[in-house]
């Protein structure tokens, strides 16, 4: 088992010393965070760090520190909050890991107040992303067997998932401003934009139109490497569903899937894809996951969106302490193992 205190003492992590006084917490990302690591798995270090006073009130700007050599990412506190309040999977999962090094009181507060950031938005982030991944796997496996009608249906379904995310964000378009329809085995798009920056329109349309290109590209799968990637995709989309269920049903983020490790590794090793096809067992299992998600959508007691006032008050308090240099820092980072 990797010990974080020992890991950060390695020479390749010497850069952490420069940011030590600003780090809130450190944890492991990727397969080690999920408990699906195998021999040779990459070690991904993830964490959150405070901005400096100059970055908060001056001209300097900072969003994250990326160290490519160690594949490490430290998110700036304010950026991190903006991501987790929307239930972004890659960031909110950092609050449900097994092991942490906690450097200051803000790191402790983040881990103790996960509930403040949870909402039904996870239906569109975790659930929507899992759905999109499933479409990618299905498109890749069944590409050559699809009729023109099936191809168009799958492309439409994938686009609809992407558009649901746009509508949920309410950043670029009004609801239902983009829609797709099928006529004579062809896919048609209708769109309405109201005073939107042209660059944002172009970027969004390019993302949607790339879905069709991706469908054709995924059909070129005749290598062992591609098969392994699809198994891994399938494992991750199942993991996303399971994490989403914990959020909706128990109001918890359980990134480390100790109880599911054996099953998830079986999926990664080809349990559900045989002879280039999803097995009947897999299709039935995926149907149960989707049914459970729909049930949770109706029954969860989570709010539609988090309490933004509480989140804002928390951010104001932290940033005020940064400006006044009153954030409580621990002499040595606290090592904590959470078993959920």
Secondary structure, 3 states (H helix, E strand, C coil): CCCHHHHCCCHHHCCHHHHCCCEEEEEEEHHHHHCCCCCCCCCEEEEEECCCHHHHHCCCCCCEEEECCCCEEEEEHHHHHHHHCCCCHHHHHHHCCCEEEEEEHHHHHHHHCHHHHCCCCHHHHHHHHHHHHHHHHHHHHHHHHCCHHHHHHHHHHHHHHHHHHHHHHCCCCCCCCEEEEEECCEEEEEECCCCCCHHHHHHHHHHHHHHHHHHHHHCCCCCHHHHHHHHHHHHHHHHHHHHHHHHHHHCCCCCCCCCCHHHHHHHHCCCCEECCEECHHHHHHHHHHHHHHHHHHHHCCCCCCCCHHHHHHHHHHHHHHHHHCCCCEEEEEEEEECCC
